[in-house]
Amino acid sequence: MARQLRSGREVFWTLKRRHICPIIQALMKRNHVRAKLKRGETSVGTWLTLPDPIAARLMARVGFDWLTVELEHTPTSLETAAHSLAIIGASGPAPLIRIPVNSVENIKRVLDIGAWGIVVPMVNSRAEAEAVVAAARYAPQGTRTIGGQLHAANFETDPATYYAKANDEILVVLMVEHVQAIENADAIFSVPGVDVVFVGPNDLHNSMGKPPCFESDDPQFVRALDHVLKTAHKHGVASGIHVVDAEAAQRRIAQGFQFIAVASEAGMMLSKAQETAKILGISATKGPVAKY
């Protein structure tokens, strides 16, 4: 009898592994942004700089492919970010986060609260790029540790399935925003596991000793963008850039950039508000209220 029971249990778990687990895994959401970029398509999104899940909820209805919750230059808390990610993920766009600085703790925490991808600022060397990938991927591709509940919930799956498939869905975006990153482009872009290299034009201009801005005809800046495009293409990595408006987005897409961030929700709000105030003759400022 004992042998029969043991045999029955073995059959049960064999069938469970072979038939039930694949069915469960098939239910996990796909990261449509990563899939589009891998196919060579363009993906357009924007930044969320207001620490407000209501703003995230409304922006998620606009039609952008992805929304990036900004933690580097905003007062947004991790708890507020978690609420925003859940709302975005349930509404259609891919929920991404820009972390404050490249660290294992930052990457681990934002992925565990449900981000579908990370945007990492100031990646200027191959070692820094390798550290990002290691923190963002589970073994054997990386060293990300097991734990948390919200990551699986945001992909509408169970933890076991998330752990099995997360490496195929998490988007890793490295920011190219310093002359050192331009100089080390080959070494950085060739790191396995990098999905996107994303130009931050304001900091890139600043690192060149020039005034921060989104656009310029400065030869050094123009050469840097050309180098990013060619090197990214060489290594099969999508290139991206932050732009100020739709016209600039169309121009950069035509140039070959795939991953386009257009301003931010605050920038769009203030731009329209200032336009209205100017028409009514009550404008209080001559220039933009915020950079983006």
C-alpha positions in Angstrom: 0.0 0.0 0.0 2.8 2.4 1.0 4.5 1.7 -2.3 1.3 2.4 -4.2 0.8 5.7 -2.4 4.3 6.8 -3.1 4.0 5.8 -6.7 0.7 7.8 -6.9 2.3 10.9 -5.4 5.2 10.6 -7.9 2.8 10.4 -10.8 0.8 13.4 -9.5 3.8 15.7 -9.1 5.2 14.6 -12.5 1.9 15.5 -14.2 1.8 18.8 -12.2 5.3 19.8 -13.4 4.7 18.8 -17.0 1.2 20.1 -17.5 0.0 22.5 -14.8 3.2 24.6 -14.4 3.5 25.5 -18.1 -0.2 26.6 -18.1 0.4 28.8 -15.1 3.5 30.3 -16.7 1.6 31.1 -19.9 -0.6 33.4 -17.9 2.1 35.9 -17.1 1.8 39.3 -18.8 4.4 40.1 -21.5 6.4 43.3 -21.5 5.2 44.7 -24.8 7.8 47.5 -24.8 10.7 45.1 -24.6 9.1 42.9 -27.3 8.6 45.9 -29.6 12.2 47.1 -29.2 13.5 43.6 -29.8 11.6 43.6 -33.1 13.2 46.9 -34.1 10.1 49.0 -33.5 9.7 52.4 -31.9 8.3 52.8 -28.4 7.2 56.2 -27.0 6.5 57.1 -23.4 6.9 59.9 -20.9 8.2 60.7 -17.4 6.0 61.0 -14.3 7.5 63.6 -12.0 4.6 64.4 -9.8 4.4 62.2 -6.7 0.8 61.4 -7.3 -0.9 58.1 -8.3 -3.9 60.1 -9.6 -1.7 61.7 -12.2 -0.3 58.3 -13.1 -3.9 57.0 -13.5 -4.9 59.8 -15.8 -1.6 59.6 -17.8 -2.1 55.8 -18.2 -5.2 56.6 -20.3 -3.4 58.8 -22.9 -1.9 56.1 -25.0 1.8 56.1 -24.3 3.6 52.7 -24.5 5.2 53.2 -21.2 5.4 55.6 -18.2 8.5 56.1 -16.1 8.0 57.0 -12.5 10.8 59.4 -11.7 12.7 58.9 -8.5 16.0 60.6 -9.3 14.9 64.2 -9.2 11.6 64.2 -7.4 10.2 63.8 -3.9 8.3 60.6 -4.8 8.5 57.9 -2.1 8.8 54.2 -2.7 5.3 53.6 -1.4 3.8 56.2 -3.8 5.8 54.7 -6.6 4.4 51.3 -5.8 0.8 52.6 -6.1 1.6 54.3 -9.4 3.2 51.2 -10.8 0.2 49.1 -10.0 -2.2 51.6 -11.6 0.0 51.9 -14.7 0.5 48.2 -15.1 -3.3 47.5 -14.8 -4.1 50.2 -17.4 -2.0 49.2 -20.4 1.3 51.0 -20.4 4.5 49.3 -19.1 5.4 50.7 -15.7 9.0 51.7 -15.5 11.1 53.5 -12.9 14.2 55.7 -13.0 16.2 55.0 -9.9 18.1 57.8 -8.1 21.6 56.1 -8.5 23.0 52.8 -9.7 22.9 50.5 -6.7 21.8 47.0 -5.9 19.4 48.2 -3.3 17.7 50.7 -5.6 17.3 48.2 -8.4 16.1 45.4 -6.2 13.5 47.5 -4.4 11.9 49.0 -7.5 11.7 45.7 -9.3 10.2 44.1 -6.2 7.5 46.7 -6.0 6.4 45.9 -9.5 8.4 47.9 -12.1 8.6 46.2 -15.5 11.9 47.9 -16.2 14.6 50.2 -14.8 16.2 53.4 -16.1 19.6 53.8 -14.5 21.3 57.2 -14.6 25.0 58.0 -15.2 26.3 54.6 -16.4 29.8 55.5 -17.6 31.8 52.3 -17.7 31.4 48.6 -18.5 31.7 47.7 -14.8 28.8 49.9 -14.0 26.7 48.4 -16.8 27.6 44.9 -15.6 26.5 45.8 -12.1 23.1 47.0 -13.4 22.5 43.7 -15.3 23.6 41.6 -12.4 21.2 43.4 -10.0 18.2 43.2 -12.5 18.5 39.6 -13.6 18.0 36.4 -11.6 20.5 33.6 -11.8 22.1 32.4 -14.0 22.1 35.8 -15.8 22.5 37.8 -12.6 22.4 37.9 -8.8 19.0 39.4 -8.1 17.6 37.8 -4.9 14.3 36.1 -4.3 11.5 37.9 -2.4 8.5 40.2 -2.6 4.9 40.1 -3.7 4.1 43.1 -5.9 6.4 42.1 -8.8 4.3 39.0 -9.6 1.0 40.9 -9.0 1.9 43.6 -11.5 2.5 40.9 -14.1 -0.7 39.2 -13.1 0.9 35.9 -12.2 2.2 33.9 -9.3 5.7 34.3 -7.7 7.0 31.0 -9.1 6.1 31.9 -12.6 7.5 35.4 -12.2 10.9 34.0 -11.0 11.0 31.7 -14.0 10.2 34.4 -16.6 11.3 37.7 -15.2 14.6 37.7 -17.0 12.8 37.6 -20.3 10.5 40.6 -19.4 12.4 43.1 -17.3 13.6 46.0 -19.4 17.1 47.3 -18.6 17.7 50.9 -19.8 21.2 52.5 -19.2 21.4 56.3 -19.4 24.2 57.7 -21.6 24.5 61.2 -20.2 28.2 61.9 -19.8 31.2 62.2 -22.2 32.7 59.2 -20.4 29.8 57.1 -21.5 30.3 58.2 -25.1 34.0 57.4 -24.9 33.2 53.9 -23.4 30.2 53.2 -25.6 31.6 50.0 -27.1 32.4 48.5 -23.8 29.1 49.6 -22.2 26.7 48.7 -25.1 28.2 45.2 -25.5 27.3 44.1 -22.0 24.9 41.1 -22.3 21.5 41.9 -20.8 21.4 45.5 -21.7 18.2 46.4 -23.7 18.3 50.1 -24.2 21.0 52.9 -24.1 19.2 56.2 -23.5 20.7 59.6 -24.0 20.0 62.2 -21.3 20.8 65.3 -23.4 20.8 67.9 -20.6 23.5 66.1 -18.5 25.4 65.2 -21.7 25.6 68.8 -22.7 26.6 69.8 -19.2 29.4 67.2 -19.1 30.7 68.8 -22.3 30.9 72.2 -20.6 27.8 73.5 -22.4 24.5 74.8 -21.1 22.0 72.0 -20.3 19.5 71.6 -23.1 17.5 69.0 -25.0 18.6 70.1 -28.5 21.6 71.8 -30.0 23.6 71.9 -33.2 26.9 71.8 -31.3 29.2 69.5 -33.3 30.4 67.6 -30.2 26.8 66.8 -29.2 25.8 65.8 -32.8 28.8 63.5 -33.1 28.0 62.0 -29.7 24.5 61.1 -30.8 25.7 59.6 -34.1 28.2 57.5 -32.2 25.5 56.3 -29.8 23.2 55.3 -32.8 26.0 53.5 -34.7 27.4 51.7 -31.6 24.0 50.6 -30.4 23.1 49.2 -33.8 26.4 47.4 -33.9 25.7 45.6 -30.6 22.0 44.9 -31.3 20.8 47.3 -28.5 18.0 49.8 -28.9 18.9 53.5 -28.7 16.8 56.1 -26.9 16.7 59.8 -26.1 14.7 62.3 -24.1 13.0 65.0 -26.1 10.9 68.1 -25.3 7.9 67.7 -27.6 6.2 65.6 -30.3 8.0 67.4 -33.2 11.4 66.5 -31.7 10.2 63.0 -31.1 9.3 62.5 -34.8 12.7 63.9 -35.8 14.6 61.6 -33.5 12.6 58.6 -34.6 13.4 59.4 -38.2 17.1 59.6 -37.2 16.9 56.0 -35.8 16.2 56.3 -32.1 13.6 53.7 -30.9 13.0 54.5 -27.2 11.6 58.0 -27.0 10.7 59.9 -23.8 8.6 63.0 -24.5 8.9 65.6 -21.7 6.9 64.7 -18.6 3.4 65.0 -17.3 4.3 68.1 -15.4 6.1 69.6 -18.4 3.0 69.0 -20.6 0.7 70.5 -18.0 2.8 73.6 -17.4 3.4 74.1 -21.2 -0.3 74.2 -21.8 -1.0 76.3 -18.8 1.6 78.8 -19.8 0.2 78.9 -23.4 -3.2 79.7 -22.0 -1.9 82.3 -19.6 0.0 84.0 -22.4 -3.0 84.2 -24.7 -5.0 85.8 -21.9 -2.2 88.2 -21.2 -1.7 87.1 -17.6 1.6 85.1 -18.0 3.8 85.5 -14.9 7.0 84.0 -16.4 8.9 84.5 -19.7 10.5 81.1 -19.8 9.4 77.5 -18.9 8.5 76.9 -15.2 10.2 73.5 -15.3 12.9 71.9 -17.4 10.7 68.9 -18.1 
